[in-house]
């Protein structure tokens, strides 16, 4: 059995729940024989991947839905073997080069060469090119992006590239100009509510409107998260009640807890414990920028107005450094230490003013 | 095939200063040097040095008082070699260990003649000297393996030197040396007892040859007829460490290899032997060459040599030659604490521009960074620059170590802020690959940050920890993967961790539970 996220994912452009005008445009795009490189951009959980799959189906027919997963092995110039998982059909190949870390350049170049050097077997009625879907393109290193730019030009006859990114700001201009950008904005709250209601209807459940509203709020307009939460809530308790508990994301709860620990005690020993917790999160695979953001949000929400500005100032400084550096833990720790310092000073001043 | 050549008559014209018999003067032969004296030419592939001169017909001993030519003989260093075990600069306990091993060899000579011993220690700790002196005292003839320079001799059959024959030859030569030299004695040598010495390891063992070396030792312990001694100098890196690579523990256990470790020579012993060197210099036949240097220079030499007596002797030789200006010395910042007897603190100095470079280990350096010492003049005793210099080849590693260890040494969160601020900046600088100097600057910054930010360091024993390696966990369990189906492969690790994991885990658990209940 599949997850609801996959089970009720629209398969055709005409069946999409929102951004219908855009879907129409995409259909028109497919009608032409030629087809540019595409870049889908928008926040996480807004339906980029869904639209890409619908588009591919529109072009190649239902054959693209026969998926197989495959582990490909690449050898870096330094003779290191890296394995990357791919999902492919006869017409397309989907890959996540960011999992290869700093070796993503090798993956991008080798993969595209492998795919692009073979022509489609049956051209009749089909397109004469294959499509490579690169997800999380903004996680690609600059090096890999430059390599991608060259290969995009070179193999344009046999392959097209669709990149899915969260933000175009981390994509080099050369690639941005070579792709047709398609913005997929997050669904609005009523849209999510109606999708959740529809899903429940198809599952034969009734969803109280209050619960739906709370789910939407908690999901931060992330449709995938909303659907997963809905399913997890269903697993916990059916039939739904209006005030039933919605399961939390583990790492968010963990971060909240970390933030309250920072506020409770400001000593080197505590900092050491916080460091362990941050390591724990990094080991789980949570990206450091999300950790940073979550930490800042939680801390700012919990501290006095007078030190909020200062906290944010430090946050910007260390966030910037984290992007420039390689050891993210240094900068996370630096921010925590700074916050502890200003919070401690704030507390001691508070005690003083209370006394007099 | 090894033509053994021994001295049976002494040339009257060379090595005059060596030939005095041990009884008549302190200056006697054979210290650590590989004596390829003018007489004993290197013969063919192998040469063993007969370092023992006692049995040589000494033609010159009676003319000992005559003035030698004022030139320095080629192997002047032998003039300073110890002649008896009392004169050795090595700690008496170590000498005792080696001696008892030799005595043990003698005791079991009939039954197990092929005893093996391994001597290790830093350079210039007196390993070879100890062995040679003891061998002479106990009447052993030392036969040493020296790597042959010329290999063509081995391809005797007139074949074209083919690739394989050429490669194998060193090994074969070494093997035949071990087996034959231990069995058959030279016609020209009167001693019965022989001792094999290997200080020069054939190159073939240093690469991948551990297995063949082990085989060789197996052969030797069953066929060899004399004690065999390996001498290995310590080296810092593991890859070059012969004692570590060629002599693993199980091999040592298998052949009962006696492993004796030498330490660097202690300062007090070193000072004593410097004095005795000076007395050798004042001998009449040396007076034309040497003048005894000032006391400060002597002390500086001892400090600079860091337990390496060979190095100390070379420096002494250089600084005491007649007509050489006094060596410049520089003050060290180290001040010796006043003793209970009320001696004044004495500033140590070392030779400028000559002497060994100080090298420190990572742990040592961590200690200097974490517990910085401030000296009387309110300056850091170990300068951050000095530490930076020692680790400029691996800045990233050192910075990671600082990060892993600095926290427990701090008392105040305000100080930590400064330190971690600098560490973060150092990280950015290390990540900048376009300029080589930046990484060194970054390292310096990180070291300074950790040293200076700490206003009141916590002292006490805090163990050093290694930096943590982040390995992203292997993701979803099988049930979770099944839930996601084939699409799972397209979800990146970070996306899975942030969006899917917590929910999918809940759903998968529930499914599993319900599956179990229905089955039950």
Interface residues (C-beta under 8 A of the other chain):
Chain A: X1 X2 X3 X6 X44 X45 X49 X67 X68 X69 X70 X85 X86 X87 X94 X95 X96 X98 X99 X135 X136 X139 X222 X224 X225 X228 X229 X231 X232 X235 X236 X247 X248 X249 X250 X251 X266 X267 X268 X271 X272 X275 X279 X282 X283 X284 X285 X286 X287 X290 X318 X321 X324 X325 X326 X327 X329 X330 X331 X333 X334 X337 X338 X340 X341 X344
Chain B: X400 X403 X407 X408 X410 X411 X412 X413 X414 X416 X417 X420 X421 X423 X424 X425 X427 X428 X430 X431 X468 X470 X471 X472 X473 X475 X483 X484 X485 X486 X487 X488 X489 X490 X491 X492 X493 X494 X495 X496 X497 X498 X499 X500 X501 X502 X503 X504 X505 X506 X507 X510 X511
